[in-house]
Amino acid sequence: MIESLVDRSKYPILESMTYLNQASIGLIGQPAVDAMHAFLDDSARHGNVHMIDVDEVQFFESLRSEAATLFNCSTECVAITAGASEILGQLPFLMGEGSAREVVMVASDFPALTRPWVLAVQQGRGTIHWVSDVGNIDLTEALIDSITERTSVVAVSQVQFSTGTLLDIPRLRAASARVGAALIVDVTQSAGTYAADSALWQADVIVCSGYKWLGGHGGVAISYVTEHLYSETPALAGWMGSPNPFQFDAKTSEFSQSARRFTLSTMSYVSLVGLTISLQELGRLSPEEKTTHAGGLANYLVESLGGSDWRTFRSLTDPGASTHIVPLVHPGHSADPVVTHLREAGICCSSRNGRVRISIAPYTNSVDLDQLVEVLTSS
């Protein structure tokens, strides 16, 4: 039996449900839940009695410190926003204007990453070169082949949300740097399992939602923003991004001299508290431990399905296959009815782009996959 990496009792729903859906809305561990309850009970419900203005400004710093550890960067480079889209939506305005700009992206990537650039093109600001994620083609190599002297931005997810395809970010950075193109990496489907090392990658922006693999709740996201970008004027001017937010000067638009300038306003502080604790819990395990655990379970799943017609999008021996997101397809079954059938059997996963998407998390064990295989092969 392959055991979980963490104490499953921290996730009570696992007593009644097989949860293979961290890639959608992730489970929140009990330590983070306890911290959120404590914040609600001891502080939030009492208004400003236990949290005055200066406390509110400093409230972000614990999370900023944990995020800096995750991204291997200075706290000055960490932006905290109410969602990944808050910063992704500003990037077309921060990364140069003009009809000559060409952006390279994956055609099936997550829309939060692509739509700001699609809108920019619709407004006559640049062009997009789309690259297809095909199971028998190296997606990293296909992206590199698409980078030319016209390319000014490469915007990708490290792990593709519907196929689980894993990109080689250092190779991509080397190729984009050769033509002077900026690199944006969304790690929402990879951080928490794979390392997101800003020092190694030298990306311009690394963005991550907090409610999936990081184990937080909705309403907070963290990002690494390189210094040359956080020196730019944000496209959105929020009151919390100023050096002294509670001065309330209505006639000025001054920004913090760090990535703090991208925080727009009062946000879900209870989610911020939960994510801080969840990152501390995640930090007890190395990325190597988490990827090894996921790899063992993914291989176990494929071997268990060996006598069936269920297949993965990519072979797990492919360097471009992640092991914590395993998309399954069957020639005789549509994904949506299968996912509904699985839920009725007490197994929660997702249907994405015609595939049954299986998520493997630190709390997953081989019994979870045995239950999945039993239902998949008996239908």
TORKOL-4160 file (C-alpha; in steps of 0.2 Angstrom, whole numbers, padded with zeros to 4 digits, m for minus):
379
<pt num="1" X="0000" Y="0000" Z="0000"/>
<pt num="2" X="0006" Y="0018" Z="m0004"/>
<pt num="3" X="0002" Y="0028" Z="0011"/>
<pt num="4" X="m0002" Y="0047" Z="0011"/>
<pt num="5" X="0011" Y="0060" Z="0015"/>
<pt num="6" X="0001" Y="0069" Z="0028"/>
<pt num="7" X="m0011" Y="0065" Z="0042"/>
<pt num="8" X="m0028" Y="0061" Z="0033"/>
<pt num="9" X="m0038" Y="0066" Z="0049"/>
<pt num="10" X="m0034" Y="0084" Z="0045"/>
<pt num="11" X="m0046" Y="0082" Z="0031"/>
<pt num="12" X="m0062" Y="0076" Z="0038"/>
<pt num="13" X="m0071" Y="0074" Z="0022"/>
<pt num="14" X="m0060" Y="0059" Z="0018"/>
<pt num="15" X="m0069" Y="0049" Z="0030"/>
<pt num="16" X="m0085" Y="0049" Z="0019"/>
<pt num="17" X="m0078" Y="0054" Z="0001"/>
<pt num="18" X="m0063" Y="0049" Z="m0010"/>
<pt num="19" X="m0057" Y="0066" Z="m0015"/>
<pt num="20" X="m0047" Y="0067" Z="m0031"/>
<pt num="21" X="m0051" Y="0085" Z="m0035"/>
<pt num="22" X="m0037" Y="0096" Z="m0028"/>
<pt num="23" X="m0035" Y="0104" Z="m0045"/>
<pt num="24" X="m0052" Y="0111" Z="m0044"/>
<pt num="25" X="m0056" Y="0117" Z="m0027"/>
<pt num="26" X="m0043" Y="0110" Z="m0015"/>
<pt num="27" X="m0046" Y="0103" Z="0002"/>
<pt num="28" X="m0041" Y="0114" Z="0017"/>
<pt num="29" X="m0031" Y="0106" Z="0031"/>
<pt num="30" X="m0037" Y="0107" Z="0049"/>
<pt num="31" X="m0023" Y="0118" Z="0055"/>
<pt num="32" X="m0028" Y="0131" Z="0042"/>
<pt num="33" X="m0047" Y="0129" Z="0046"/>
<pt num="34" X="m0043" Y="0132" Z="0065"/>
<pt num="35" X="m0033" Y="0147" Z="0061"/>
<pt num="36" X="m0047" Y="0154" Z="0050"/>
<pt num="37" X="m0060" Y="0150" Z="0064"/>
<pt num="38" X="m0049" Y="0159" Z="0077"/>
<pt num="39" X="m0047" Y="0174" Z="0066"/>
<pt num="40" X="m0066" Y="0175" Z="0064"/>
<pt num="41" X="m0070" Y="0172" Z="0082"/>
<pt num="42" X="m0056" Y="0182" Z="0090"/>
<pt num="43" X="m0054" Y="0197" Z="0078"/>
<pt num="44" X="m0064" Y="0199" Z="0062"/>
<pt num="45" X="m0082" Y="0198" Z="0071"/>
<pt num="46" X="m0076" Y="0212" Z="0083"/>
<pt num="47" X="m0073" Y="0225" Z="0069"/>
<pt num="48" X="m0059" Y="0236" Z="0074"/>
<pt num="49" X="m0058" Y="0232" Z="0092"/>
<pt num="50" X="m0044" Y="0219" Z="0090"/>
<pt num="51" X="m0037" Y="0225" Z="0073"/>
<pt num="52" X="m0034" Y="0244" Z="0071"/>
<pt num="53" X="m0028" Y="0252" Z="0055"/>
<pt num="54" X="m0010" Y="0249" Z="0057"/>
<pt num="55" X="m0013" Y="0231" Z="0061"/>
<pt num="56" X="m0023" Y="0230" Z="0044"/>
<pt num="57" X="m0008" Y="0236" Z="0034"/>
<pt num="58" X="0004" Y="0224" Z="0043"/>
<pt num="59" X="m0008" Y="0210" Z="0041"/>
<pt num="60" X="m0001" Y="0204" Z="0025"/>
<pt num="61" X="0017" Y="0202" Z="0030"/>
<pt num="62" X="0016" Y="0184" Z="0037"/>
<pt num="63" X="0009" Y="0178" Z="0021"/>
<pt num="64" X="0021" Y="0188" Z="0011"/>
<pt num="65" X="0035" Y="0180" Z="0021"/>
<pt num="66" X="0029" Y="0162" Z="0017"/>
<pt num="67" X="0026" Y="0167" Z="m0001"/>
<pt num="68" X="0044" Y="0173" Z="m0003"/>
<pt num="69" X="0050" Y="0156" Z="0004"/>
<pt num="70" X="0039" Y="0147" Z="m0009"/>
<pt num="71" X="0045" Y="0158" Z="m0023"/>
<pt num="72" X="0063" Y="0159" Z="m0017"/>
<pt num="73" X="0063" Y="0178" Z="m0018"/>
<pt num="74" X="0063" Y="0194" Z="m0008"/>
<pt num="75" X="0047" Y="0199" Z="0001"/>
<pt num="76" X="0048" Y="0215" Z="m0009"/>
<pt num="77" X="0044" Y="0205" Z="m0025"/>
<pt num="78" X="0028" Y="0197" Z="m0018"/>
<pt num="79" X="0011" Y="0204" Z="m0023"/>
<pt num="80" X="m0004" Y="0199" Z="m0013"/>
<pt num="81" X="m0021" Y="0201" Z="m0022"/>
<pt num="82" X="m0039" Y="0195" Z="m0020"/>
<pt num="83" X="m0036" Y="0183" Z="m0035"/>
<pt num="84" X="m0024" Y="0178" Z="m0049"/>
<pt num="85" X="m0034" Y="0188" Z="m0062"/>
<pt num="86" X="m0031" Y="0204" Z="m0053"/>
<pt num="87" X="m0013" Y="0204" Z="m0058"/>
<pt num="88" X="m0014" Y="0194" Z="m0074"/>
<pt num="89" X="m0027" Y="0206" Z="m0081"/>
<pt num="90" X="m0014" Y="0221" Z="m0078"/>
<pt num="91" X="0001" Y="0212" Z="m0087"/>
<pt num="92" X="m0004" Y="0218" Z="m0105"/>
<pt num="93" X="m0003" Y="0236" Z="m0099"/>
<pt num="94" X="0013" Y="0233" Z="m0090"/>
<pt num="95" X="0023" Y="0224" Z="m0103"/>
<pt num="96" X="0023" Y="0236" Z="m0117"/>
<pt num="97" X="0011" Y="0243" Z="m0130"/>
<pt num="98" X="0010" Y="0242" Z="m0149"/>
<pt num="99" X="0004" Y="0232" Z="m0163"/>
<pt num="100" X="0021" Y="0224" Z="m0165"/>
<pt num="101" X="0020" Y="0214" Z="m0149"/>
<pt num="102" X="0018" Y="0195" Z="m0151"/>
<pt num="103" X="0013" Y="0184" Z="m0137"/>
<pt num="104" X="0016" Y="0165" Z="m0137"/>
<pt num="105" X="0003" Y="0155" Z="m0127"/>
<pt num="106" X="m0004" Y="0137" Z="m0126"/>
<pt num="107" X="m0021" Y="0136" Z="m0135"/>
<pt num="108" X="m0029" Y="0126" Z="m0121"/>
<pt num="109" X="m0021" Y="0135" Z="m0106"/>
<pt num="110" X="m0032" Y="0142" Z="m0092"/>
<pt num="111" X="m0043" Y="0157" Z="m0098"/>
<pt num="112" X="m0037" Y="0168" Z="m0083"/>
<pt num="113" X="m0020" Y="0168" Z="m0091"/>
<pt num="114" X="m0025" Y="0170" Z="m0109"/>
<pt num="115" X="m0040" Y="0181" Z="m0109"/>
<pt num="116" X="m0031" Y="0198" Z="m0105"/>
<pt num="117" X="m0020" Y="0195" Z="m0120"/>
<pt num="118" X="m0035" Y="0190" Z="m0131"/>
<pt num="119" X="m0043" Y="0206" Z="m0126"/>
<pt num="120" X="m0028" Y="0216" Z="m0130"/>
<pt num="121" X="m0027" Y="0209" Z="m0147"/>
<pt num="122" X="m0045" Y="0213" Z="m0150"/>
<pt num="123" X="m0041" Y="0231" Z="m0145"/>
<pt num="124" X="m0028" Y="0231" Z="m0159"/>
<pt num="125" X="m0013" Y="0229" Z="m0147"/>
<pt num="126" X="m0002" Y="0215" Z="m0153"/>
<pt num="127" X="m0005" Y="0197" Z="m0160"/>
<pt num="128" X="m0005" Y="0180" Z="m0152"/>
<pt num="129" X="0004" Y="0164" Z="m0158"/>
<pt num="130" X="m0006" Y="0149" Z="m0152"/>
<pt num="131" X="0003" Y="0133" Z="m0148"/>
<pt num="132" X="m0007" Y="0117" Z="m0147"/>
<pt num="133" X="m0004" Y="0104" Z="m0133"/>
<pt num="134" X="m0004" Y="0087" Z="m0142"/>
<pt num="135" X="m0001" Y="0071" Z="m0132"/>
<pt num="136" X="0014" Y="0065" Z="m0143"/>
<pt num="137" X="0023" Y="0081" Z="m0145"/>
<pt num="138" X="0035" Y="0090" Z="m0133"/>
<pt num="139" X="0025" Y="0105" Z="m0128"/>
<pt num="140" X="0040" Y="0114" Z="m0121"/>
<pt num="141" X="0049" Y="0111" Z="m0138"/>
<pt num="142" X="0034" Y="0117" Z="m0148"/>
<pt num="143" X="0033" Y="0133" Z="m0138"/>
<pt num="144" X="0052" Y="0136" Z="m0140"/>
<pt num="145" X="0050" Y="0133" Z="m0159"/>
<pt num="146" X="0037" Y="0147" Z="m0159"/>
<pt num="147" X="0048" Y="0160" Z="m0151"/>
<pt num="148" X="0055" Y="0172" Z="m0164"/>
<pt num="149" X="0062" Y="0189" Z="m0165"/>
<pt num="150" X="0044" Y="0196" Z="m0165"/>
<pt num="151" X="0040" Y="0188" Z="m0148"/>
<pt num="152" X="0039" Y="0200" Z="m0134"/>
<pt num="153" X="0030" Y="0189" Z="m0121"/>
<pt num="154" X="0028" Y="0171" Z="m0117"/>
<pt num="155" X="0014" Y="0167" Z="m0105"/>
<pt num="156" X="0011" Y="0149" Z="m0100"/>
<pt num="157" X="0005" Y="0138" Z="m0085"/>
<pt num="158" X="0019" Y="0127" Z="m0079"/>
<pt num="159" X="0006" Y="0113" Z="m0078"/>
<pt num="160" X="m0008" Y="0113" Z="m0090"/>
<pt num="161" X="m0025" Y="0112" Z="m0081"/>
<pt num="162" X="m0034" Y="0099" Z="m0092"/>
<pt num="163" X="m0020" Y="0088" Z="m0099"/>
<pt num="164" X="m0007" Y="0089" Z="m0084"/>
<pt num="165" X="0007" Y="0093" Z="m0097"/>
<pt num="166" X="0022" Y="0099" Z="m0088"/>
<pt num="167" X="0033" Y="0112" Z="m0095"/>
<pt num="168" X="0052" Y="0114" Z="m0093"/>
<pt num="169" X="0052" Y="0132" Z="m0087"/>
<pt num="170" X="0071" Y="0134" Z="m0087"/>
<pt num="171" X="0072" Y="0129" Z="m0106"/>
<pt num="172" X="0058" Y="0141" Z="m0110"/>
<pt num="173" X="0066" Y="0155" Z="m0100"/>
<pt num="174" X="0083" Y="0152" Z="m0110"/>
<pt num="175" X="0073" Y="0153" Z="m0127"/>
<pt num="176" X="0063" Y="0168" Z="m0122"/>
<pt num="177" X="0078" Y="0177" Z="m0115"/>
<pt num="178" X="0088" Y="0175" Z="m0132"/>
<pt num="179" X="0075" Y="0186" Z="m0140"/>
<pt num="180" X="0072" Y="0198" Z="m0125"/>
<pt num="181" X="0054" Y="0192" Z="m0122"/>
<pt num="182" X="0046" Y="0193" Z="m0105"/>
<pt num="183" X="0041" Y="0176" Z="m0097"/>
<pt num="184" X="0025" Y="0174" Z="m0087"/>
<pt num="185" X="0022" Y="0158" Z="m0078"/>
<pt num="186" X="0006" Y="0153" Z="m0069"/>
<pt num="187" X="0009" Y="0140" Z="m0056"/>
<pt num="188" X="m0008" Y="0138" Z="m0049"/>
<pt num="189" X="m0008" Y="0119" Z="m0055"/>
<pt num="190" X="0009" Y="0115" Z="m0049"/>
<pt num="191" X="0015" Y="0125" Z="m0034"/>
<pt num="192" X="0013" Y="0115" Z="m0019"/>
<pt num="193" X="0019" Y="0099" Z="m0028"/>
<pt num="194" X="0033" Y="0106" Z="m0040"/>
<pt num="195" X="0045" Y="0120" Z="m0035"/>
<pt num="196" X="0042" Y="0138" Z="m0041"/>
<pt num="197" X="0059" Y="0145" Z="m0040"/>
<pt num="198" X="0060" Y="0163" Z="m0046"/>
<pt num="199" X="0079" Y="0163" Z="m0044"/>
<pt num="200" X="0081" Y="0148" Z="m0055"/>
<pt num="201" X="0068" Y="0152" Z="m0068"/>
<pt num="202" X="0072" Y="0171" Z="m0069"/>
<pt num="203" X="0054" Y="0174" Z="m0075"/>
<pt num="204" X="0046" Y="0191" Z="m0075"/>
<pt num="205" X="0030" Y="0186" Z="m0066"/>
<pt num="206" X="0025" Y="0170" Z="m0057"/>
<pt num="207" X="0007" Y="0169" Z="m0052"/>
<pt num="208" X="m0003" Y="0157" Z="m0040"/>
<pt num="209" X="m0020" Y="0156" Z="m0034"/>
<pt num="210" X="m0022" Y="0151" Z="m0016"/>
<pt num="211" X="m0036" Y="0139" Z="m0016"/>
<pt num="212" X="m0030" Y="0123" Z="m0025"/>
<pt num="213" X="m0013" Y="0115" Z="m0022"/>
<pt num="214" X="m0008" Y="0128" Z="m0009"/>
<pt num="215" X="m0022" Y="0122" Z="0002"/>
<pt num="216" X="m0030" Y="0139" Z="0005"/>
<pt num="217" X="m0048" Y="0146" Z="0002"/>
<pt num="218" X="m0054" Y="0157" Z="m0012"/>
<pt num="219" X="m0051" Y="0176" Z="m0010"/>
<pt num="220" X="m0032" Y="0177" Z="m0010"/>
<pt num="221" X="m0018" Y="0174" Z="m0023"/>
<pt num="222" X="0001" Y="0177" Z="m0022"/>
<pt num="223" X="0013" Y="0182" Z="m0035"/>
<pt num="224" X="0031" Y="0185" Z="m0038"/>
<pt num="225" X="0034" Y="0201" Z="m0048"/>
<pt num="226" X="0052" Y="0206" Z="m0054"/>
<pt num="227" X="0059" Y="0223" Z="m0049"/>
<pt num="228" X="0058" Y="0230" Z="m0066"/>
<pt num="229" X="0039" Y="0227" Z="m0067"/>
<pt num="230" X="0035" Y="0232" Z="m0050"/>
<pt num="231" X="0043" Y="0249" Z="m0054"/>
<pt num="232" X="0030" Y="0251" Z="m0067"/>
<pt num="233" X="0014" Y="0261" Z="m0063"/>
<pt num="234" X="0000" Y="0248" Z="m0060"/>
<pt num="235" X="m0015" Y="0248" Z="m0073"/>
<pt num="236" X="m0027" Y="0248" Z="m0058"/>
<pt num="237" X="m0025" Y="0260" Z="m0044"/>
<pt num="238" X="m0031" Y="0253" Z="m0027"/>
<pt num="239" X="m0031" Y="0262" Z="m0011"/>
<pt num="240" X="m0021" Y="0249" Z="m0002"/>
<pt num="241" X="m0006" Y="0249" Z="m0014"/>
<pt num="242" X="0000" Y="0266" Z="m0008"/>
<pt num="243" X="0014" Y="0268" Z="0005"/>
<pt num="244" X="0003" Y="0274" Z="0018"/>
<pt num="245" X="m0015" Y="0268" Z="0014"/>
<pt num="246" X="m0023" Y="0276" Z="0029"/>
<pt num="247" X="m0018" Y="0293" Z="0025"/>
<pt num="248" X="m0033" Y="0294" Z="0013"/>
<pt num="249" X="m0026" Y="0307" Z="0002"/>
<pt num="250" X="m0039" Y="0308" Z="m0012"/>
<pt num="251" X="m0029" Y="0319" Z="m0023"/>
<pt num="252" X="m0014" Y="0309" Z="m0026"/>
<pt num="253" X="m0010" Y="0292" Z="m0034"/>
<pt num="254" X="0006" Y="0286" Z="m0025"/>
<pt num="255" X="0012" Y="0268" Z="m0025"/>
<pt num="256" X="0022" Y="0258" Z="m0013"/>
<pt num="257" X="0040" Y="0255" Z="m0019"/>
<pt num="258" X="0038" Y="0236" Z="m0020"/>
<pt num="259" X="0026" Y="0223" Z="m0026"/>
<pt num="260" X="0014" Y="0229" Z="m0012"/>
<pt num="261" X="0008" Y="0242" Z="m0025"/>
<pt num="262" X="m0003" Y="0228" Z="m0033"/>
<pt num="263" X="m0014" Y="0225" Z="m0018"/>
<pt num="264" X="m0030" Y="0235" Z="m0022"/>
<pt num="265" X="m0041" Y="0235" Z="m0007"/>
<pt num="266" X="m0048" Y="0227" Z="0009"/>
<pt num="267" X="m0049" Y="0208" Z="0005"/>
<pt num="268" X="m0053" Y="0191" Z="0012"/>
<pt num="269" X="m0042" Y="0192" Z="0027"/>
<pt num="270" X="m0049" Y="0175" Z="0034"/>
<pt num="271" X="m0042" Y="0167" Z="0018"/>
<pt num="272" X="m0026" Y="0176" Z="0020"/>
<pt num="273" X="m0024" Y="0169" Z="0037"/>
<pt num="274" X="m0028" Y="0151" Z="0031"/>
<pt num="275" X="m0016" Y="0152" Z="0016"/>
<pt num="276" X="m0002" Y="0158" Z="0028"/>
<pt num="277" X="m0004" Y="0142" Z="0039"/>
<pt num="278" X="m0007" Y="0131" Z="0024"/>
<pt num="279" X="0010" Y="0136" Z="0017"/>
<pt num="280" X="0018" Y="0133" Z="0033"/>
<pt num="281" X="0011" Y="0116" Z="0033"/>
<pt num="282" X="0016" Y="0113" Z="0015"/>
<pt num="283" X="0034" Y="0118" Z="0019"/>
<pt num="284" X="0036" Y="0103" Z="0031"/>
<pt num="285" X="0037" Y="0093" Z="0015"/>
<pt num="286" X="0050" Y="0096" Z="0001"/>
<pt num="287" X="0044" Y="0097" Z="m0017"/>
<pt num="288" X="0054" Y="0081" Z="m0020"/>
<pt num="289" X="0044" Y="0072" Z="m0007"/>
<pt num="290" X="0028" Y="0077" Z="m0015"/>
<pt num="291" X="0033" Y="0074" Z="m0033"/>
<pt num="292" X="0039" Y="0056" Z="m0028"/>
<pt num="293" X="0023" Y="0053" Z="m0019"/>
<pt num="294" X="0013" Y="0058" Z="m0033"/>
<pt num="295" X="0023" Y="0049" Z="m0046"/>
<pt num="296" X="0021" Y="0032" Z="m0036"/>
<pt num="297" X="0003" Y="0034" Z="m0035"/>
<pt num="298" X="0001" Y="0039" Z="m0053"/>
<pt num="299" X="0011" Y="0024" Z="m0059"/>
<pt num="300" X="0000" Y="0013" Z="m0047"/>
<pt num="301" X="m0016" Y="0020" Z="m0055"/>
<pt num="302" X="m0010" Y="0017" Z="m0073"/>
<pt num="303" X="m0004" Y="m0001" Z="m0069"/>
<pt num="304" X="m0021" Y="m0004" Z="m0060"/>
<pt num="305" X="m0030" Y="0002" Z="m0076"/>
<pt num="306" X="m0018" Y="m0009" Z="m0087"/>
<pt num="307" X="m0031" Y="m0021" Z="m0093"/>
<pt num="308" X="m0044" Y="m0008" Z="m0097"/>
<pt num="309" X="m0046" Y="0004" Z="m0111"/>
<pt num="310" X="m0043" Y="0019" Z="m0100"/>
<pt num="311" X="m0028" Y="0029" Z="m0106"/>
<pt num="312" X="m0018" Y="0045" Z="m0100"/>
<pt num="313" X="m0016" Y="0060" Z="m0111"/>
<pt num="314" X="0003" Y="0057" Z="m0110"/>
<pt num="315" X="0013" Y="0042" Z="m0105"/>
<pt num="316" X="0020" Y="0044" Z="m0088"/>
<pt num="317" X="0037" Y="0040" Z="m0095"/>
<pt num="318" X="0035" Y="0056" Z="m0105"/>
<pt num="319" X="0046" Y="0071" Z="m0097"/>
<pt num="320" X="0031" Y="0082" Z="m0101"/>
<pt num="321" X="0019" Y="0072" Z="m0090"/>
<pt num="322" X="0015" Y="0078" Z="m0073"/>
<pt num="323" X="0011" Y="0065" Z="m0060"/>
<pt num="324" X="m0001" Y="0075" Z="m0049"/>
<pt num="325" X="m0014" Y="0078" Z="m0063"/>
<pt num="326" X="m0018" Y="0063" Z="m0072"/>
<pt num="327" X="m0031" Y="0065" Z="m0086"/>
<pt num="328" X="m0040" Y="0049" Z="m0092"/>
<pt num="329" X="m0049" Y="0046" Z="m0108"/>
<pt num="330" X="m0059" Y="0031" Z="m0114"/>
<pt num="331" X="m0065" Y="0027" Z="m0132"/>
<pt num="332" X="m0082" Y="0022" Z="m0126"/>
<pt num="333" X="m0086" Y="0034" Z="m0112"/>
<pt num="334" X="m0089" Y="0053" Z="m0111"/>
<pt num="335" X="m0081" Y="0062" Z="m0097"/>
<pt num="336" X="m0096" Y="0071" Z="m0090"/>
<pt num="337" X="m0107" Y="0056" Z="m0086"/>
<pt num="338" X="m0092" Y="0046" Z="m0079"/>
<pt num="339" X="m0088" Y="0060" Z="m0067"/>
<pt num="340" X="m0106" Y="0061" Z="m0062"/>
<pt num="341" X="m0106" Y="0042" Z="m0059"/>
<pt num="342" X="m0090" Y="0043" Z="m0049"/>
<pt num="343" X="m0098" Y="0056" Z="m0038"/>
<pt num="344" X="m0113" Y="0045" Z="m0035"/>
<pt num="345" X="m0101" Y="0032" Z="m0030"/>
<pt num="346" X="m0092" Y="0044" Z="m0017"/>
<pt num="347" X="m0078" Y="0049" Z="m0028"/>
<pt num="348" X="m0075" Y="0067" Z="m0032"/>
<pt num="349" X="m0065" Y="0072" Z="m0048"/>
<pt num="350" X="m0068" Y="0084" Z="m0063"/>
<pt num="351" X="m0072" Y="0083" Z="m0081"/>
<pt num="352" X="m0060" Y="0095" Z="m0091"/>
<pt num="353" X="m0060" Y="0097" Z="m0110"/>
<pt num="354" X="m0067" Y="0079" Z="m0112"/>
<pt num="355" X="m0056" Y="0071" Z="m0100"/>
<pt num="356" X="m0058" Y="0063" Z="m0082"/>
<pt num="357" X="m0046" Y="0073" Z="m0072"/>
<pt num="358" X="m0038" Y="0064" Z="m0057"/>
<pt num="359" X="m0029" Y="0075" Z="m0044"/>
<pt num="360" X="m0016" Y="0067" Z="m0033"/>
<pt num="361" X="m0012" Y="0076" Z="m0017"/>
<pt num="362" X="m0001" Y="0073" Z="m0001"/>
<pt num="363" X="m0017" Y="0066" Z="0008"/>
<pt num="364" X="m0020" Y="0053" Z="m0007"/>
<pt num="365" X="m0016" Y="0035" Z="m0004"/>
<pt num="366" X="m0017" Y="0020" Z="m0015"/>
<pt num="367" X="m0034" Y="0014" Z="m0007"/>
<pt num="368" X="m0042" Y="0030" Z="m0015"/>
<pt num="369" X="m0036" Y="0024" Z="m0032"/>
<pt num="370" X="m0042" Y="0007" Z="m0029"/>
<pt num="371" X="m0059" Y="0013" Z="m0026"/>
<pt num="372" X="m0058" Y="0024" Z="m0042"/>
<pt num="373" X="m0052" Y="0009" Z="m0053"/>
<pt num="374" X="m0066" Y="m0002" Z="m0046"/>
<pt num="375" X="m0079" Y="0010" Z="m0052"/>
<pt num="376" X="m0071" Y="0015" Z="m0068"/>
<pt num="377" X="m0068" Y="m0003" Z="m0074"/>
<pt num="378" X="m0085" Y="m0009" Z="m0068"/>
<pt num="379" X="m0095" Y="0003" Z="m0078"/>
